[in-house]
Amino acid sequence: MTIARRGAGETLSGHYLAMACRHAALRGLDVAQVLAGTGLSADDLEQPGRQVPLPVCLRLFANLHALDAAPELGIALGRQLDIRSHGFLGYAILSSRTIGEALDLCIRYIRTRTSLFEIRLFREDDMAVVQLDERVPLGPFGPLLMDALVTLMAVGGQQLTGRAFNGAVRLAQPRRPHHDDWPELAQAGLLFDAAFTQFRFPRLGLQLPIAHPDPQLLQMATAQCEEEMKHLHDSGGLLADVRRLAKQHMAEDASLERIAGELGLSERTLRRRLSELGTSYQMLIEQLRRGRAVELLLHSGLPVEQIAAELGYEDPSNFGRAFRRWTGRSPREYRAGR
């Protein structure tokens, strides 16, 4: 049975943290030191459906990084995870008929594994784009965890199709020396310092068949994923509520005062609770604005001035400065370079 999340924070399946501990043990590290200060034991992490709150996850990764500061640590962790490592979601993916169907399942049920990341699938002309977003800022461990997520996506894709990924991969982080030795993406075109982390490939790739579709296993695994989703009854907690209200009021008044009032909290309490989750209202609203800005620039014909208004900017020049800070380009340059 899945253990329901406690509290309003984002979480990661304990299974992944257990695998991080096993990686540490194989490296000759003391697992007790990896778990120091987390309040967890190795047995706790092995409990079926165990979800670990974000602050505890970050403490564990801080301990691991202090013991093993190898820059390729994230890639090494992602390399351990084949599709069967992802519980019933993994079995649903493996038994799908096509890559497109497998991605749809991954997007729908990723919350049974983690709420730290979000996966989106959309189309740009003749290209399919799989975008990986942090749902909450992960601080200094964001690049490490994104390395792990990108690697496991590449490993999973090769497991499903029998071929290495040879599309384009954009990463929202700078190139580091350890990225030069990334065999899982050796055939991919890599672009660093991008606005978002994305896998991009021809739309026809969504129709690629998976080697061993199994309708009965798919039905069973999907039903189990649905059951697990029911147990995740908090629907993301405070962060989900803040994002929902900020999106709803973005074009008019998405001030902290208004959001706090609609949640029945004081501004001070909302600030404190967001800080406890490792983020702030300013960081969340900027993340939402950046995503919406790119979506409107690429998929609408709205003039830049109207997009600025949609995002709550009274002065379009302020939007232009913010967008250049996010992407290194002006909104018009970004639209022209699609």
HELIX and SHEET records of a PDB file:
HELIX    1   1 GLY A   14  LEU A   26  1                                  13    
HELIX    2   2 VAL A   31  VAL A   34  1                                   4    
HELIX    3   3 ALA A   42  LEU A   45  1                                   4    
HELIX    4   4 LEU A   54  LEU A   67  1                                  14    
HELIX    5   5 LEU A   73  ARG A   79  1                                   7    
HELIX    6   6 ILE A   83  HIS A   86  5                                   4    
HELIX    7   7 GLY A   87  LEU A   94  1                                   8    
HELIX    8   8 ILE A   99  TYR A  109  1                                  11    
HELIX    9   9 ILE A  110  THR A  112  5                                   3    
HELIX   10  10 GLY A  139  PHE A  141  5                                   3    
HELIX   11  11 GLY A  142  THR A  161  1                                  20    
HELIX   12  12 PRO A  177  ASP A  180  5                                   4    
HELIX   13  13 PRO A  183  LEU A  185  5                                   3    
HELIX   14  14 ARG A  203  GLN A  207  5                                   5    
HELIX   15  15 PRO A  215  HIS A  231  1                                  17    
HELIX   16  16 GLY A  237  HIS A  249  1                                  13    
HELIX   17  17 LEU A  256  GLU A  262  1                                   7    
HELIX   18  18 GLU A  267  GLU A  276  1                                  10    
HELIX   19  19 TYR A  281  HIS A  299  1                                  19    
HELIX   20  20 VAL A  304  GLU A  310  1                                   7    
HELIX   21  21 PRO A  316  THR A  327  1                                  12    
HELIX   22  22 PRO A  331  ALA A  336  1                                   6    
SHEET    1   A 2 THR A  11  SER A  13  0                                        
SHEET    2   A 2 GLN A  51  PRO A  53 -1                                        
SHEET    1   B 5 PHE A 117  GLU A 124  0                                        
SHEET    2   B 5 MET A 127  GLU A 134 -1                                        
SHEET    3   B 5 THR A 197  PRO A 202 -1                                        
SHEET    4   B 5 ALA A 168  ARG A 170 -1                                        
SHEET    5   B 5 GLY A 189  LEU A 191  1                                        
END                                                                             
